[in-house]
Amino acid sequence: MADTGFPVEVVSVEDRLYSGEATFVIAQTTEGELGILNHHEPLLGQLIPGGFVLIEQTDGKRRVAAVQGGFLSVTGESVTVLAESAEWAKDIDADAARSTLESAEEGSDEYEQALSRVRAVEQLNNEK
């Protein structure tokens, strides 16, 4: 079965980060890491603080966002990420994020944001 695209949107309180077609999405939820393909069963998941969302676009490019909480909605026809905050991994200073992660108190908002940034950068760097 050939990979077919489906609509994906990533929206944060501040901005609409992404609206396009994808063949695969990975999101970190409170129930674990979910991989979503076209025609996935409908679900609503709570995103974890300190997580990431990975989008494999139909053109083969990979986009990764550091995500702080929110929700993932899968309808079977589309995927929507409603994040409290989100930023693209390509825009993150990885060294600064690692430094903040080491110095921040575990469980604090600062720690969770740095963890999210580090995870997103690592996923972007794991590109095939």
N, CA, C and O atoms as CSV, one atom per row, in Angstrom:
chain,resi,resn,atom,element,x,y,z
A,1,MET,N,N,0.836,-1.178,0.000
A,1,MET,CA,C,0.000,0.000,0.000
A,1,MET,C,C,0.879,1.239,0.000
A,1,MET,O,O,1.728,1.384,0.879
A,2,ALA,N,N,0.703,2.110,-0.935
A,2,ALA,CA,C,1.510,3.321,-1.044
A,2,ALA,C,C,1.117,4.308,0.053
A,2,ALA,O,O,-0.038,4.381,0.473
A,3,ASP,N,N,2.125,5.066,0.502
A,3,ASP,CA,C,1.851,6.108,1.482
A,3,ASP,C,C,1.017,7.200,0.827
A,3,ASP,O,O,1.383,7.731,-0.222
A,4,THR,N,N,-0.090,7.525,1.446
A,4,THR,CA,C,-0.913,8.617,0.951
A,4,THR,C,C,-0.950,9.706,1.999
A,4,THR,O,O,-0.904,9.434,3.199
A,5,GLY,N,N,-1.034,10.929,1.543
A,5,GLY,CA,C,-1.006,12.054,2.468
A,5,GLY,C,C,-2.345,12.314,3.126
A,5,GLY,O,O,-3.399,11.912,2.632
A,6,PHE,N,N,-2.273,12.989,4.234
A,6,PHE,CA,C,-3.455,13.421,4.963
A,6,PHE,C,C,-3.154,14.795,5.554
A,6,PHE,O,O,-1.994,15.118,5.812
A,7,PRO,N,N,-4.189,15.607,5.770
A,7,PRO,CA,C,-3.979,16.955,6.289
A,7,PRO,C,C,-3.519,16.946,7.754
A,7,PRO,O,O,-4.026,16.197,8.588
A,8,VAL,N,N,-2.538,17.812,8.025
A,8,VAL,CA,C,-2.012,17.979,9.384
A,8,VAL,C,C,-1.932,19.461,9.686
A,8,VAL,O,O,-1.498,20.255,8.851
A,9,GLU,N,N,-2.354,19.829,10.886
A,9,GLU,CA,C,-2.203,21.205,11.351
A,9,GLU,C,C,-1.555,21.184,12.720
A,9,GLU,O,O,-1.879,20.350,13.565
A,10,VAL,N,N,-0.625,22.121,12.928
A,10,VAL,CA,C,-0.011,22.323,14.232
A,10,VAL,C,C,-0.284,23.772,14.612
A,10,VAL,O,O,0.165,24.703,13.943
A,11,VAL,N,N,-1.026,23.939,15.695
A,11,VAL,CA,C,-1.437,25.266,16.136
A,11,VAL,C,C,-1.051,25.432,17.600
A,11,VAL,O,O,-1.275,24.543,18.421
A,12,SER,N,N,-0.463,26.590,17.914
A,12,SER,CA,C,-0.182,26.914,19.311
A,12,SER,C,C,-0.991,28.148,19.682
A,12,SER,O,O,-1.663,28.739,18.837
A,13,VAL,N,N,-0.923,28.524,20.930
A,13,VAL,CA,C,-1.641,29.709,21.388
A,13,VAL,C,C,-1.170,30.933,20.600
A,13,VAL,O,O,-1.965,31.817,20.282
A,14,GLU,N,N,0.132,30.977,20.285
A,14,GLU,CA,C,0.707,32.138,19.616
A,14,GLU,C,C,0.554,32.131,18.100
A,14,GLU,O,O,0.488,33.202,17.496
A,15,ASP,N,N,0.495,30.959,17.460
A,15,ASP,CA,C,0.660,30.923,16.015
A,15,ASP,C,C,0.163,29.608,15.411
A,15,ASP,O,O,0.057,28.596,16.104
A,16,ARG,N,N,-0.136,29.636,14.130
A,16,ARG,CA,C,-0.356,28.409,13.356
A,16,ARG,C,C,1.003,28.076,12.764
A,16,ARG,O,O,1.491,28.784,11.884
A,17,LEU,N,N,1.619,26.996,13.246
A,17,LEU,CA,C,2.962,26.637,12.809
A,17,LEU,C,C,2.965,25.871,11.503
A,17,LEU,O,O,3.879,26.025,10.692
A,18,TYR,N,N,1.953,25.047,11.292
A,18,TYR,CA,C,1.999,24.168,10.119
A,18,TYR,C,C,0.600,23.839,9.649
A,18,TYR,O,O,-0.309,23.609,10.447
A,19,SER,N,N,0.449,23.823,8.354
A,19,SER,CA,C,-0.768,23.348,7.720
A,19,SER,C,C,-0.327,22.743,6.392
A,19,SER,O,O,0.108,23.461,5.492
A,20,GLY,N,N,-0.440,21.421,6.272
A,20,GLY,CA,C,0.020,20.761,5.061
A,20,GLY,C,C,-0.328,19.294,5.053
A,20,GLY,O,O,-1.144,18.828,5.848
A,21,GLU,N,N,0.300,18.569,4.144
A,21,GLU,CA,C,0.056,17.142,3.975
A,21,GLU,C,C,1.221,16.334,4.550
A,21,GLU,O,O,2.382,16.722,4.420
A,22,ALA,N,N,0.901,15.224,5.177
A,22,ALA,CA,C,1.913,14.346,5.754
A,22,ALA,C,C,1.587,12.893,5.452
A,22,ALA,O,O,0.441,12.547,5.166
A,23,THR,N,N,2.612,12.046,5.521
A,23,THR,CA,C,2.399,10.604,5.387
A,23,THR,C,C,2.513,9.908,6.739
A,23,THR,O,O,2.093,8.762,6.895
A,24,PHE,N,N,3.094,10.623,7.728
A,24,PHE,CA,C,3.321,10.011,9.036
A,24,PHE,C,C,3.493,11.122,10.063
A,24,PHE,O,O,4.121,12.143,9.782
A,25,VAL,N,N,2.933,10.921,11.254
A,25,VAL,CA,C,3.077,11.863,12.366
A,25,VAL,C,C,3.394,11.060,13.616
A,25,VAL,O,O,2.807,10.005,13.856
A,26,ILE,N,N,4.328,11.570,14.411
A,26,ILE,CA,C,4.611,10.991,15.723
A,26,ILE,C,C,4.345,12.083,16.760
A,26,ILE,O,O,4.764,13.227,16.583
A,27,ALA,N,N,3.653,11.731,17.833
A,27,ALA,CA,C,3.386,12.669,18.919
A,27,ALA,C,C,3.579,11.965,20.252
A,27,ALA,O,O,3.262,10.784,20.395
A,28,GLN,N,N,4.099,12.699,21.223
A,28,GLN,CA,C,4.270,12.155,22.569
A,28,GLN,C,C,3.068,12.567,23.416
A,28,GLN,O,O,2.824,13.753,23.639
A,29,THR,N,N,2.325,11.567,23.880
A,29,THR,CA,C,1.128,11.809,24.681
A,29,THR,C,C,1.303,11.192,26.066
A,29,THR,O,O,2.277,10.488,26.333
A,30,THR,N,N,0.347,11.469,26.929
A,30,THR,CA,C,0.381,10.904,28.278
A,30,THR,C,C,0.222,9.382,28.254
A,30,THR,O,O,0.540,8.713,29.236
A,31,GLU,N,N,-0.269,8.832,27.137
A,31,GLU,CA,C,-0.426,7.380,26.990
A,31,GLU,C,C,0.771,6.735,26.292
A,31,GLU,O,O,0.808,5.517,26.120
A,32,GLY,N,N,1.748,7.547,25.889
A,32,GLY,CA,C,2.932,7.045,25.206
A,32,GLY,C,C,3.121,7.729,23.863
A,32,GLY,O,O,2.350,8.611,23.483
A,33,GLU,N,N,4.146,7.312,23.159
A,33,GLU,CA,C,4.448,7.881,21.854
A,33,GLU,C,C,3.561,7.225,20.797
A,33,GLU,O,O,3.526,5.999,20.689
A,34,LEU,N,N,2.851,8.031,20.025
A,34,LEU,CA,C,1.923,7.513,19.018
A,34,LEU,C,C,2.441,7.797,17.618
A,34,LEU,O,O,2.905,8.900,17.332
A,35,GLY,N,N,2.360,6.802,16.752
A,35,GLY,CA,C,2.647,6.967,15.338
A,35,GLY,C,C,1.332,6.929,14.578
A,35,GLY,O,O,0.522,6.023,14.776
A,36,ILE,N,N,1.116,7.911,13.708
A,36,ILE,CA,C,-0.163,8.030,13.028
A,36,ILE,C,C,0.043,8.008,11.519
A,36,ILE,O,O,0.815,8.795,10.970
A,37,LEU,N,N,-0.656,7.099,10.863
A,37,LEU,CA,C,-0.686,7.012,9.403
A,37,LEU,C,C,-2.073,7.420,8.918
A,37,LEU,O,O,-2.985,7.617,9.722
A,38,ASN,N,N,-2.229,7.546,7.613
A,38,ASN,CA,C,-3.518,7.886,7.036
A,38,ASN,C,C,-4.583,6.875,7.477
A,38,ASN,O,O,-4.303,5.680,7.582
A,39,HIS,N,N,-5.774,7.348,7.726
A,39,HIS,CA,C,-6.932,6.535,8.141
A,39,HIS,C,C,-6.758,5.896,9.519
A,39,HIS,O,O,-7.341,4.849,9.798
A,40,HIS,N,N,-5.966,6.519,10.369
A,40,HIS,CA,C,-5.810,6.052,11.751
A,40,HIS,C,C,-7.164,6.157,12.460
A,40,HIS,O,O,-7.967,7.043,12.163
A,41,GLU,N,N,-7.396,5.264,13.376
A,41,GLU,CA,C,-8.625,5.318,14.174
A,41,GLU,C,C,-8.719,6.680,14.872
A,41,GLU,O,O,-7.703,7.197,15.336
A,42,PRO,N,N,-9.895,7.262,14.954
A,42,PRO,CA,C,-10.055,8.538,15.648
A,42,PRO,C,C,-9.627,8.435,17.115
A,42,PRO,O,O,-9.875,7.430,17.781
A,43,LEU,N,N,-8.985,9.486,17.595
A,43,LEU,CA,C,-8.582,9.538,19.004
A,43,LEU,C,C,-8.322,10.969,19.414
A,43,LEU,O,O,-8.104,11.847,18.579
A,44,LEU,N,N,-8.351,11.185,20.709
A,44,LEU,CA,C,-7.979,12.458,21.302
A,44,LEU,C,C,-6.945,12.133,22.358
A,44,LEU,O,O,-7.208,11.350,23.270
A,45,GLY,N,N,-5.765,12.733,22.241
A,45,GLY,CA,C,-4.695,12.462,23.189
A,45,GLY,C,C,-4.188,13.745,23.823
A,45,GLY,O,O,-4.198,14.808,23.202
A,46,GLN,N,N,-3.747,13.632,25.067
A,46,GLN,CA,C,-3.159,14.768,25.759
A,46,GLN,C,C,-1.654,14.742,25.530
A,46,GLN,O,O,-1.001,13.741,25.828
A,47,LEU,N,N,-1.092,15.836,25.003
A,47,LEU,CA,C,0.344,15.931,24.770
A,47,LEU,C,C,1.071,16.175,26.081
A,47,LEU,O,O,0.560,16.860,26.968
A,48,ILE,N,N,2.264,15.611,26.197
A,48,ILE,CA,C,3.033,15.785,27.426
A,48,ILE,C,C,3.816,17.095,27.386
A,48,ILE,O,O,4.190,17.569,26.313
A,49,PRO,N,N,4.063,17.676,28.561
A,49,PRO,CA,C,5.016,18.773,28.610
A,49,PRO,C,C,6.400,18.164,28.334
A,49,PRO,O,O,6.670,17.039,28.754
A,50,GLY,N,N,7.243,18.869,27.660
A,50,GLY,CA,C,8.573,18.333,27.375
A,50,GLY,C,C,8.605,17.388,26.196
A,50,GLY,O,O,9.557,16.621,26.054
A,51,GLY,N,N,7.588,17.419,25.341
A,51,GLY,CA,C,7.508,16.482,24.227
A,51,GLY,C,C,7.812,17.107,22.883
A,51,GLY,O,O,8.238,18.257,22.786
A,52,PHE,N,N,7.579,16.307,21.841
A,52,PHE,CA,C,7.779,16.770,20.468
A,52,PHE,C,C,6.713,16.168,19.569
A,52,PHE,O,O,6.052,15.192,19.923
A,53,VAL,N,N,6.563,16.773,18.400
A,53,VAL,CA,C,5.717,16.243,17.338
A,53,VAL,C,C,6.568,16.204,16.084
A,53,VAL,O,O,7.196,17.198,15.720
A,54,LEU,N,N,6.588,15.054,15.422
A,54,LEU,CA,C,7.349,14.870,14.189
A,54,LEU,C,C,6.379,14.697,13.035
A,54,LEU,O,O,5.409,13.945,13.138
A,55,ILE,N,N,6.641,15.394,11.934
A,55,ILE,CA,C,5.798,15.322,10.740
A,55,ILE,C,C,6.662,14.905,9.564
A,55,ILE,O,O,7.639,15.578,9.236
A,56,GLU,N,N,6.304,13.792,8.924
A,56,GLU,CA,C,6.947,13.391,7.667
A,56,GLU,C,C,6.031,13.882,6.555
A,56,GLU,O,O,4.934,13.359,6.361
A,57,GLN,N,N,6.491,14.884,5.836
A,57,GLN,CA,C,5.687,15.484,4.772
A,57,GLN,C,C,5.618,14.556,3.562
A,57,GLN,O,O,6.429,13.640,3.429
A,58,THR,N,N,4.658,14.795,2.693
A,58,THR,CA,C,4.501,13.961,1.502
A,58,THR,C,C,5.686,14.078,0.553
A,58,THR,O,O,5.908,13.187,-0.268
A,59,ASP,N,N,6.457,15.174,0.653
A,59,ASP,CA,C,7.650,15.331,-0.191
A,59,ASP,C,C,8.883,14.658,0.417
A,59,ASP,O,O,9.983,14.761,-0.127
A,60,GLY,N,N,8.694,13.964,1.556
A,60,GLY,CA,C,9.790,13.251,2.193
A,60,GLY,C,C,10.550,14.048,3.238
A,60,GLY,O,O,11.368,13.484,3.964
A,61,LYS,N,N,10.298,15.340,3.330
A,61,LYS,CA,C,10.981,16.163,4.325
A,61,LYS,C,C,10.389,15.910,5.703
A,61,LYS,O,O,9.206,15.605,5.852
A,62,ARG,N,N,11.248,16.046,6.701
A,62,ARG,CA,C,10.853,15.825,8.087
A,62,ARG,C,C,10.860,17.163,8.827
A,62,ARG,O,O,11.816,17.932,8.734
A,63,ARG,N,N,9.788,17.425,9.556
A,63,ARG,CA,C,9.697,18.622,10.394
A,63,ARG,C,C,9.425,18.163,11.813
A,63,ARG,O,O,8.633,17.250,12.044
A,64,VAL,N,N,10.095,18.811,12.764
A,64,VAL,CA,C,9.919,18.445,14.168
A,64,VAL,C,C,9.678,19.722,14.974
A,64,VAL,O,O,10.367,20.725,14.790
A,65,ALA,N,N,8.697,19.668,15.862
A,65,ALA,CA,C,8.390,20.793,16.741
A,65,ALA,C,C,8.523,20.366,18.201
A,65,ALA,O,O,8.073,19.291,18.596
A,66,ALA,N,N,9.149,21.234,18.988
A,66,ALA,CA,C,9.144,21.075,20.444
A,66,ALA,C,C,7.774,21.550,20.917
A,66,ALA,O,O,7.346,22.650,20.569
A,67,VAL,N,N,7.085,20.728,21.706
A,67,VAL,CA,C,5.707,21.015,22.086
A,67,VAL,C,C,5.562,20.962,23.598
A,67,VAL,O,O,6.057,20.044,24.252
A,68,GLN,N,N,4.877,21.958,24.142
A,68,GLN,CA,C,4.592,22.014,25.570
A,68,GLN,C,C,3.101,21.806,25.811
A,68,GLN,O,O,2.317,22.750,25.716
A,69,GLY,N,N,2.713,20.587,26.120
A,69,GLY,CA,C,1.318,20.303,26.468
A,69,GLY,C,C,0.330,20.601,25.356
A,69,GLY,O,O,0.708,21.059,24.278
A,70,GLY,N,N,-0.927,20.339,25.628
A,70,GLY,CA,C,-1.984,20.539,24.653
A,70,GLY,C,C,-2.628,19.220,24.293
A,70,GLY,O,O,-2.613,18.270,25.076
A,71,PHE,N,N,-3.203,19.168,23.083
A,71,PHE,CA,C,-3.944,17.988,22.663
A,71,PHE,C,C,-3.636,17.603,21.225
A,71,PHE,O,O,-3.248,18.436,20.405
A,72,LEU,N,N,-3.819,16.324,20.941
A,72,LEU,CA,C,-3.693,15.757,19.610
A,72,LEU,C,C,-5.061,15.212,19.245
A,72,LEU,O,O,-5.630,14.406,19.982
A,73,SER,N,N,-5.594,15.649,18.108
A,73,SER,CA,C,-6.884,15.172,17.638
A,73,SER,C,C,-6.688,14.460,16.304
A,73,SER,O,O,-6.167,15.033,15.347
A,74,VAL,N,N,-7.118,13.194,16.259
A,74,VAL,CA,C,-7.044,12.402,15.036
A,74,VAL,C,C,-8.469,12.022,14.663
A,74,VAL,O,O,-9.181,11.404,15.454
A,75,THR,N,N,-8.885,12.396,13.447
A,75,THR,CA,C,-10.259,12.117,13.035
A,75,THR,C,C,-10.360,10.902,12.125
A,75,THR,O,O,-11.468,10.452,11.834
A,76,GLY,N,N,-9.251,10.363,11.675
A,76,GLY,CA,C,-9.259,9.307,10.679
A,76,GLY,C,C,-8.975,9.879,9.307
A,76,GLY,O,O,-8.493,9.176,8.419
A,77,GLU,N,N,-9.276,11.164,9.135
A,77,GLU,CA,C,-9.025,11.862,7.871
A,77,GLU,C,C,-7.961,12.942,8.021
A,77,GLU,O,O,-7.345,13.346,7.035
A,78,SER,N,N,-7.738,13.418,9.261
A,78,SER,CA,C,-6.772,14.495,9.482
A,78,SER,C,C,-6.229,14.425,10.904
A,78,SER,O,O,-6.764,13.725,11.764
A,79,VAL,N,N,-5.144,15.177,11.126
A,79,VAL,CA,C,-4.518,15.273,12.444
A,79,VAL,C,C,-4.363,16.749,12.787
A,79,VAL,O,O,-3.900,17.546,11.971
A,80,THR,N,N,-4.758,17.098,14.008
A,80,THR,CA,C,-4.584,18.465,14.485
A,80,THR,C,C,-3.861,18.414,15.826
A,80,THR,O,O,-4.253,17.682,16.735
A,81,VAL,N,N,-2.798,19.205,15.927
A,81,VAL,CA,C,-2.065,19.357,17.172
A,81,VAL,C,C,-2.407,20.734,17.717
A,81,VAL,O,O,-2.129,21.748,17.077
A,82,LEU,N,N,-3.008,20.770,18.896
A,82,LEU,CA,C,-3.348,22.020,19.571
A,82,LEU,C,C,-2.431,22.138,20.780
A,82,LEU,O,O,-2.724,21.602,21.848
A,83,ALA,N,N,-1.323,22.842,20.604
A,83,ALA,CA,C,-0.291,22.913,21.634
A,83,ALA,C,C,-0.402,24.190,22.463
A,83,ALA,O,O,-0.798,25.242,21.961
A,84,GLU,N,N,-0.043,24.075,23.742
A,84,GLU,CA,C,0.031,25.272,24.573
A,84,GLU,C,C,1.120,26.191,24.029
A,84,GLU,O,O,0.937,27.406,23.951
A,85,SER,N,N,2.257,25.600,23.653
A,85,SER,CA,C,3.315,26.340,22.957
A,85,SER,C,C,4.086,25.346,22.098
A,85,SER,O,O,4.166,24.158,22.412
A,86,ALA,N,N,4.647,25.855,21.014
A,86,ALA,CA,C,5.399,24.999,20.093
A,86,ALA,C,C,6.402,25.850,19.325
A,86,ALA,O,O,6.171,27.030,19.062
A,87,GLU,N,N,7.518,25.222,18.972
A,87,GLU,CA,C,8.522,25.897,18.140
A,87,GLU,C,C,9.259,24.852,17.327
A,87,GLU,O,O,9.441,23.720,17.774
A,88,TRP,N,N,9.686,25.235,16.125
A,88,TRP,CA,C,10.384,24.311,15.235
A,88,TRP,C,C,11.781,24.007,15.751
A,88,TRP,O,O,12.490,24.899,16.216
A,89,ALA,N,N,12.171,22.743,15.665
A,89,ALA,CA,C,13.497,22.298,16.109
A,89,ALA,C,C,14.610,23.023,15.358
A,89,ALA,O,O,15.661,23.304,15.934
A,90,LYS,N,N,14.392,23.327,14.084
A,90,LYS,CA,C,15.426,23.996,13.282
A,90,LYS,C,C,15.744,25.395,13.812
A,90,LYS,O,O,16.798,25.946,13.494
A,91,ASP,N,N,14.849,25.978,14.614
A,91,ASP,CA,C,15.038,27.316,15.166
A,91,ASP,C,C,15.612,27.310,16.579
A,91,ASP,O,O,15.784,28.368,17.185
A,92,ILE,N,N,15.907,26.136,17.099
A,92,ILE,CA,C,16.356,25.996,18.490
A,92,ILE,C,C,17.874,25.978,18.565
A,92,ILE,O,O,18.537,25.327,17.758
A,93,ASP,N,N,18.420,26.697,19.541
A,93,ASP,CA,C,19.848,26.646,19.852
A,93,ASP,C,C,20.043,25.424,20.761
A,93,ASP,O,O,19.751,25.475,21.956
A,94,ALA,N,N,20.536,24.338,20.182
A,94,ALA,CA,C,20.641,23.061,20.900
A,94,ALA,C,C,21.563,23.157,22.114
A,94,ALA,O,O,21.253,22.595,23.165
A,95,ASP,N,N,22.678,23.853,21.989
A,95,ASP,CA,C,23.610,23.972,23.120
A,95,ASP,C,C,22.972,24.726,24.283
A,95,ASP,O,O,23.133,24.336,25.439
A,96,ALA,N,N,22.254,25.798,23.982
A,96,ALA,CA,C,21.574,26.564,25.035
A,96,ALA,C,C,20.495,25.715,25.698
A,96,ALA,O,O,20.328,25.767,26.917
A,97,ALA,N,N,19.760,24.930,24.904
A,97,ALA,CA,C,18.715,24.072,25.465
A,97,ALA,C,C,19.316,23.014,26.395
A,97,ALA,O,O,18.774,22.749,27.468
A,98,ARG,N,N,20.432,22.411,25.985
A,98,ARG,CA,C,21.095,21.399,26.840
A,98,ARG,C,C,21.605,22.023,28.136
A,98,ARG,O,O,21.486,21.427,29.206
A,99,SER,N,N,22.172,23.220,28.038
A,99,SER,CA,C,22.673,23.923,29.216
A,99,SER,C,C,21.537,24.232,30.195
A,99,SER,O,O,21.682,24.040,31.402
A,100,THR,N,N,20.419,24.706,29.672
A,100,THR,CA,C,19.254,24.993,30.511
A,100,THR,C,C,18.724,23.714,31.150
A,100,THR,O,O,18.344,23.718,32.321
A,101,LEU,N,N,18.694,22.623,30.393
A,101,LEU,CA,C,18.208,21.348,30.908
A,101,LEU,C,C,19.060,20.884,32.090
A,101,LEU,O,O,18.536,20.360,33.073
A,102,GLU,N,N,20.368,21.079,31.988
A,102,GLU,CA,C,21.275,20.658,33.071
A,102,GLU,C,C,21.132,21.506,34.324
A,102,GLU,O,O,21.306,21.005,35.435
A,103,SER,N,N,20.817,22.790,34.158
A,103,SER,CA,C,20.781,23.699,35.312
A,103,SER,C,C,19.386,23.879,35.922
A,103,SER,O,O,19.268,24.308,37.070
A,104,ALA,N,N,18.343,23.559,35.176
A,104,ALA,CA,C,16.979,23.777,35.669
A,104,ALA,C,C,16.562,22.688,36.660
A,104,ALA,O,O,17.062,21.564,36.618
A,105,GLU,N,N,15.647,23.044,37.541
A,105,GLU,CA,C,15.114,22.086,38.504
A,105,GLU,C,C,14.165,21.134,37.789
A,105,GLU,O,O,13.232,21.565,37.110
A,106,GLU,N,N,14.409,19.837,37.947
A,106,GLU,CA,C,13.577,18.831,37.281
A,106,GLU,C,C,12.116,19.026,37.650
A,106,GLU,O,O,11.769,19.196,38.819
A,107,GLY,N,N,11.262,18.999,36.624
A,107,GLY,CA,C,9.832,19.172,36.827
A,107,GLY,C,C,9.356,20.605,36.685
A,107,GLY,O,O,8.154,20.846,36.577
A,108,SER,N,N,10.281,21.568,36.683
A,108,SER,CA,C,9.891,22.969,36.527
A,108,SER,C,C,9.503,23.244,35.074
A,108,SER,O,O,9.841,22.473,34.177
A,109,ASP,N,N,8.794,24.345,34.854
A,109,ASP,CA,C,8.418,24.726,33.483
A,109,ASP,C,C,9.664,24.924,32.625
A,109,ASP,O,O,9.688,24.531,31.459
A,110,GLU,N,N,10.689,25.531,33.200
A,110,GLU,CA,C,11.944,25.763,32.476
A,110,GLU,C,C,12.586,24.443,32.059
A,110,GLU,O,O,13.091,24.314,30.944
A,111,TYR,N,N,12.562,23.470,32.956
A,111,TYR,CA,C,13.116,22.144,32.668
A,111,TYR,C,C,12.318,21.461,31.552
A,111,TYR,O,O,12.905,20.927,30.611
A,112,GLU,N,N,10.989,21.475,31.651
A,112,GLU,CA,C,10.139,20.829,30.653
A,112,GLU,C,C,10.318,21.453,29.272
A,112,GLU,O,O,10.345,20.741,28.268
A,113,GLN,N,N,10.439,22.779,29.214
A,113,GLN,CA,C,10.639,23.450,27.938
A,113,GLN,C,C,12.000,23.081,27.340
A,113,GLN,O,O,12.100,22.827,26.140
A,114,ALA,N,N,13.042,23.050,28.168
A,114,ALA,CA,C,14.370,22.668,27.684
A,114,ALA,C,C,14.378,21.211,27.227
A,114,ALA,O,O,14.993,20.883,26.212
A,115,LEU,N,N,13.700,20.335,27.972
A,115,LEU,CA,C,13.616,18.929,27.599
A,115,LEU,C,C,12.936,18.778,26.239
A,115,LEU,O,O,13.392,18.018,25.385
A,116,SER,N,N,11.856,19.503,26.053
A,116,SER,CA,C,11.143,19.485,24.780
A,116,SER,C,C,12.048,19.923,23.640
A,116,SER,O,O,12.054,19.306,22.575
A,117,ARG,N,N,12.800,20.972,23.856
A,117,ARG,CA,C,13.705,21.490,22.823
A,117,ARG,C,C,14.796,20.483,22.480
A,117,ARG,O,O,15.099,20.261,21.307
A,118,VAL,N,N,15.379,19.878,23.503
A,118,VAL,CA,C,16.444,18.888,23.269
A,118,VAL,C,C,15.887,17.685,22.517
A,118,VAL,O,O,16.503,17.217,21.560
A,119,ARG,N,N,14.738,17.182,22.934
A,119,ARG,CA,C,14.121,16.024,22.258
A,119,ARG,C,C,13.814,16.333,20.792
A,119,ARG,O,O,14.052,15.502,19.915
A,120,ALA,N,N,13.290,17.522,20.534
A,120,ALA,CA,C,12.950,17.907,19.161
A,120,ALA,C,C,14.198,17.979,18.289
A,120,ALA,O,O,14.199,17.481,17.163
A,121,VAL,N,N,15.247,18.587,18.798
A,121,VAL,CA,C,16.505,18.693,18.032
A,121,VAL,C,C,17.071,17.307,17.767
A,121,VAL,O,O,17.543,17.037,16.662
A,122,GLU,N,N,17.034,16.428,18.755
A,122,GLU,CA,C,17.531,15.057,18.565
A,122,GLU,C,C,16.739,14.336,17.488
A,122,GLU,O,O,17.326,13.634,16.664
A,123,GLN,N,N,15.417,14.493,17.473
A,123,GLN,CA,C,14.591,13.849,16.444
A,123,GLN,C,C,14.900,14.406,15.066
A,123,GLN,O,O,14.940,13.654,14.091
A,124,LEU,N,N,15.119,15.699,14.970
A,124,LEU,CA,C,15.451,16.318,13.685
A,124,LEU,C,C,16.788,15.798,13.184
A,124,LEU,O,O,16.962,15.567,11.988
A,125,ASN,N,N,17.724,15.618,14.090
A,125,ASN,CA,C,19.062,15.138,13.730
A,125,ASN,C,C,19.099,13.649,13.406
A,125,ASN,O,O,20.077,13.165,12.835
A,126,ASN,N,N,18.043,12.915,13.765
A,126,ASN,CA,C,17.947,11.485,13.452
A,126,ASN,C,C,17.388,11.236,12.064
A,126,ASN,O,O,17.015,10.112,11.729
A,127,GLU,N,N,17.329,12.296,11.252
A,127,GLU,CA,C,16.771,12.197,9.908
A,127,GLU,C,C,17.453,11.084,9.129
A,127,GLU,O,O,18.655,10.856,9.263
A,128,LYS,N,N,16.668,10.399,8.317
A,128,LYS,CA,C,17.165,9.267,7.528
A,128,LYS,C,C,18.181,9.702,6.507
A,128,LYS,O,O,18.700,8.873,5.760
